[in-house]
Amino acid sequence: MNDNMFEKLKILSDAAKYDVSCVSSGVDRKNKTVGGIGNATACGICHTWSADGRCISLLKILLTNDCIYDCKYCMNRVTNSTKRAAFTPEEVAELTIAFYRRNYIEGLFLSSAIEKSPDNTMENLYRVLYILRYKYNFWGYVHVKGIPGASNELIQKTGMLADRMSVNIELPTKESLNLLAPQKKVENLLKPMALINHEISRTIEDKKHFRNTPRFVPGGQSTQMIIGATPDSDKTILNLSQNLYDRYSMKRVFFSAYVPVLSVPNLPAISTMPPMLREHRLYQADWLMRFYYFKSEELFTVTEQNLNLEFDPKMMYALRNMDKFPMEINKASYEELLRIPGLGVTSAQRIIRERKNAELSYDSLKKMRTVLKRAKYFITIKGKYYGNINFNPDKIKEEVRQQEIQKQISIFDLV
């Protein structure tokens, strides 16, 4: 690698670190081409992790950081005096293959600033994939960005070669976009999402009738929202997430705690700490929505528009809805079991399966390795309540608080 390419790689890999919407699960593409290299497996590919815990899997780079937009929160905005660089599509393909052959990576995550125009940028992203697939015969995992404002034809062509696509919505309301990214329009962000969803659905339907139907974005699509750059509430953010899951069959909505890197009016001060705990709570709530049959509106009240930072969203739901608890473990439905704090999908499935054979007792639950540390405050077993305190929200909160303190003390003792 020459010095010029290495310098570009340093600039454009660093510029890509703020995009957290990179995952590789859900794709099982076998290499069927003679002489082809690379496979994308459903179990995911190699990942590395940055010091702050963010996933930086794959070769994660921007095609260019030379942007025509002036989004106030972005390091690459046109008015920021950052060092600029741009790869050609051929250079990105060569880098990917070189890194793959050295076992540094097993796939590519490719994004880009908007250079010249959306169509020009999308065309270059497509060319990268075309060169990888048909010049280098590389059929490993590739996640590529869909560029808002690009033509439908370019989005479709790229989707036929990509494993996953993502269109970052960035901010949760039209007002926030107008304030910090006035060149971006909600309509332009949603249009490619709708197109990708339509093409995925069409491909799945065609596959039922035609065995050799070409695949379109088999890993689905994802998006990202920045948290903490605007005063938008958690309820607003999760309502939008729910809408994206329902309308566009979104695979994942990622949340990125805003890291103040620029001193700009209408943005948090440089000294402001990124809201990492808030980001964590949003991911927990998102998990409840995707796997626990929760709806976003159930996690809030009229007066509480943000998630509680001390207790996780499922615990807060239970404490606010004490009339629904305690649940009898031998009678609750699967969906009801999933609403009990401390019980996960595996435990709920095991309970449903085992109680077909016999009525469950406290000892049998322990033998099944069901974790009852929190669940015991919200359940009865054969009509008996096993919480060691009164069934009262404040007392349960205090007990959980003490458990967390003891856990932290135990960790320090181990250290």
Disulfide bonds with the S-S distance in Angstrom:
none
